[in-house]
Amino acid sequence: MPFFWIPFAWVIPLLIPVGLFLLLSGRWGAPGGPQRGHGPDPMAILQERFARGEIDHDEYERSSRVLDGR
């Protein structure tokens, strides 16, 4: 029975600092959804949709002005 607790004596003290590091460094999911600066660029998505023919030129121009803030 005492041998059952030996892994816990090593694992738990190692998991706590690793978990704190991941949480504080932002590499673990932060509350509030996705972090800013991660994920695909909206303008690149718009260009891909236009290139695939999913949207026409007018929709592309309107959406591009919205994304540029004009």
N, C-alpha and C positions, 0 to 999 in steps of 0.2 A: 504493500500500500504506500509506503513512503516514496517509492520510485515513481509513482503516478504524479507526484507534485514537483518532481525535479524539472520537467519541461516548463511548467508554469513559473518556476523560479527564474528561468532564463528568458522566456518569451515575453512575459508581461513587462518586465523592466525595459526590454528593447522596444516593444510596441508603443509605449507611452511617448518617448522622445521622438520616434519616427512619425507618429501621428501628429504630435504638436508641430513638428517641422513642416509637414505637408499642409497642415491647416493654416499656419501662419505665413507660409511662403506663397499661398494662393494656388498651389498645385492641386489642392483637393477642392471639391465643389464648395464654393462660398454661398451662403444664403442670399437669396434675391435673384437667382437666375444666372444667365451667362455673364461672364465678365466682359467689360468693354475692351475692344481691340482684338477679340478672338472671333474666328469664324470668317466666312467668305465676305468679300467686299461687295456691297450692294450694287455699285456701278458695274463690277465685273459680271454679276448675275444678270443685270439688265442687258449688257452687251451679248452675253451668251444666249439669252432668250431671243434677242433680235436676230442673232446669227442663225439660230435654229428655226426661225420663222414663226415663233410662238406669238410675237407681237409685231404690229406693222410699224412703219416709220413714224407716223404721227404719235402713236403711243410711246415709242422709244423717245422721241423728242420731249413730250410732256413729262415723262418719268425722269428723264435726265435733267430737265430744268428743276424739278422738285428736289432731286438728290443734290444738285449743285446749290440749291437755296435761292434760285432766281425766280 
